[in-house]
Structure formats: C-alpha cells, structure tokens
Amino acid sequence: MSLTAFLKHIGTDDKGATAVEYGLIVSLIVLAMLGALQGVANENSRVWSEVEAAATDASS
C-alpha cells in the first residue's frame, strides 16, 4: 500500500469519530447522573437530620 493510498484511507475512516461521539454521550449521561445523585444525597441528609431531631425530642 502506498503512502498516498494509506493517507486517503485514514482520511475517509470515521470509526474514531464514532467512538468520540459515543464517549461524549456517555460523559453527558454520567454528568446527569452525578447531578441527580447529589440532589438525592442532599435530600437524604435532610431527612436523617429530621429523624435525629425527632429522636432527640422523643428521648428528652
């Protein structure tokens, strides 16, 4: 295979571009999951703080 044919083959190959697109999609999904989990964690902390306060009041 000559150098020009090899470079032409590389120039028309789009497998790498597809992998990059899938990588970007996965990264956006992960960012959305992290945002959602942060909201769940904040709500969970709030609920347990209320449980702690109620248990402290009940035991006093």
C-alpha positions in Angstrom: 0.0 0.0 0.0 1.5 3.3 -1.0 1.6 6.3 1.3 -1.0 8.3 -0.6 -3.4 5.3 -0.5 -2.8 4.9 3.2 -3.4 8.6 3.9 -6.5 8.5 1.8 -7.8 5.5 3.8 -7.1 7.3 7.1 -8.9 10.4 5.9 -12.1 8.6 5.0 -12.1 6.3 8.1 -14.8 7.5 10.5 -14.5 4.8 13.2 -12.6 7.2 15.6 -15.2 9.9 15.2 -18.0 7.4 16.2 -16.0 6.4 19.3 -15.6 10.1 20.2 -19.3 10.7 19.8 -20.2 7.7 22.0 -17.7 9.0 24.6 -19.3 12.4 24.7 -22.8 10.9 25.0 -21.6 8.7 27.9 -19.9 11.6 29.6 -23.1 13.7 29.4 -25.1 10.8 30.9 -22.6 10.5 33.8 -22.8 14.2 34.5 -26.6 14.0 34.6 -26.3 11.0 37.0 -23.9 12.9 39.3 -26.3 15.9 39.4 -29.2 13.6 40.3 -27.3 11.7 42.9 -26.2 15.0 44.5 -29.8 16.0 44.9 -30.7 12.6 46.3 -27.8 12.9 48.8 -28.9 16.3 49.9 -32.5 15.2 50.5 -31.3 12.1 52.3 -29.2 14.1 54.7 -32.1 16.4 55.4 -34.4 13.5 56.2 -31.9 11.9 58.5 -31.4 15.2 60.3 -35.2 15.4 60.9 -35.1 11.8 62.2 -32.3 12.7 64.5 -34.1 15.8 65.8 -37.3 13.8 66.3 -35.5 11.0 68.2 -33.7 13.6 70.4 -37.0 15.3 71.2 -38.7 11.9 71.9 -35.9 10.8 74.3 -35.9 14.1 76.3 
